Amino acid sequence: MTAISLVTLLAGHLMFNDAHDLASWLKSHAINGDFLRQVILMFCLWLYVLRLGVTVFIFLKRKMEWSEMLIVTCLMSFALFSFAKVGGSSNKSVGTLHFSMLFIPFVMAMNFIFFIIPRLDNYLSAKYGKEFEEYAGRTKKFIPGIY
């Protein structure tokens, strides 16, 4: 959570400070674009961080392994910063579609389909055994043949 919050703060720093005021090593990463787009984007990023915090600290009842925590932290930090960099750098008015923004949700979906969901299915199968197998047998798949 701390790393994801810091990445969001860094994105805000790069968005709302003049490039001349940034440290020399950050100048090349300045995010200059439509101000309204940046404000909306920053609001959405913080809303996401808040939702993630509620999920992790309130709703998540199981223990999270270090490997899972590191993967989630790295992926979410990359995704949030990429959204800020690509979306915040656009000078197009709000409501204009930016096709490069479709890449990140695609990569995240592939991560869920091929890594996270199978790993959690294996965990549930090991924990609940036959009961989980029966449940999985009568539950419809989101994408038949994949998961």
N, C-alpha and C positions, 0 to 999 in steps of 0.2 A: 504494500500500500504506500509506503513511504517513497519508494522509487517512482511509482506511477504518479504520485502527487508532485514529486520534484520535476518530473518530465513535463507535467502540465504547467507548473510554475515557469519552467524554462521556456516553454512554448509561448506563454503569455509575455514573458520578458522580451523574447525575440519579436513578438508581434507589436507590442505597444510602446517600445522604446525606439527612439531614433537610432539608426545604424551608427551614427557618429558617437553616440553615448555608450555603445556596447564595447566590451573588452575586445582587444584586437583579434583574439582567436575566435570570437563569436561573430565578427562583422560579416563574414561570408555566409553565415547561417541566418541572417536577418530575414524576417518574414514581412514583406511589404506588399500590401494588397488593399482591397476595398475595406474600409473601416467597419462598415455595418456587417459585412461578411465575417470579419475577425471577431467582432463582439458576439455575434450569434454563435460562431464556432467555439469561442472560449466558454460561453455559457453552457453549450452542449458538452464540452469536455469536462467541465466541473460537475455537471449533472451526472455524467457517466462515472466519474470518480466517486461521487457521493453514493450512487447506486451500487457500485462495486464494494464500497465500504460497508453498506448495510447488508449486502449479500454475504460477505466474508465474516463479519463480526456478529450478525444477528441470525441469519437464516442457515448458514452452513453449520450443520450439526456434527459433521465428521471431521477428523483430523486431516490436515493437508500435509502431504509429504513434501520434503524439501525440493525434490526434483520437480514436482508439479508446481510448487510455488515459484521456483526459478523460471520455469517455462512460461507460466502465465504472466509473471512480471516482465520478462523480456518481450514476449509477444505484445502485451498490452502497451508497454512503454513505446515500442516501435510503432504500433498502430496509432496511438494517440498523437505521437510526434509527427508521424507521416500525414495524418489528417490535418494537423495544424499547419504543417509546412506546405502541403499541396493546396489545401483549401484556403488557407490564409494568404497565400501568395498571389491568388487570383485577383485581378482587377475587374473581373466580370461582376455584374450586379447580382444581388441575391436572387436565387431562383434559376440561374443558368447552370446547366448540368456540366460537370467536369468529369469526363470519362476516365481519367486516370484514378479517380477516387473509387472506381469499381474494383480495382486490383486488390486492395486491402481486404474488403469483405470476402472476396473470392478466396484469398489465401487463408483467412480465418475459417471459412466454411470447410475448406479442405483439411485444415488442422483438426477441426471437430470430427469430420467424417472419418479420417484415416488414423487419427492418433488418440484423441480424447475419448470419444465414445467407445471405441473398442477396448481401451484400457479400463474404463469404468464398467463396461459389461463384464470383463474378466474379473474385476474386483467383486462385483455383485454376485457373479456366478460362484466364485470361491467362497464368499461369505454365506450365501443363502442356498447354494447347491441346487437340488431338485426343485425347490420352490421357485427359484428365479428362472430355471429352465421352463417350467410350466407357464409362468408369467410371460416370459419372452415369446413362448409359442402361441399364446392367445392374443398378444398385443400386435397391432399393425405396425409395420415399419414406416418410417418417414419417407425413405427412398427405398422401395422394394429391391432386394438383392444387395444393397450396400449396408444399410443399417436401419 
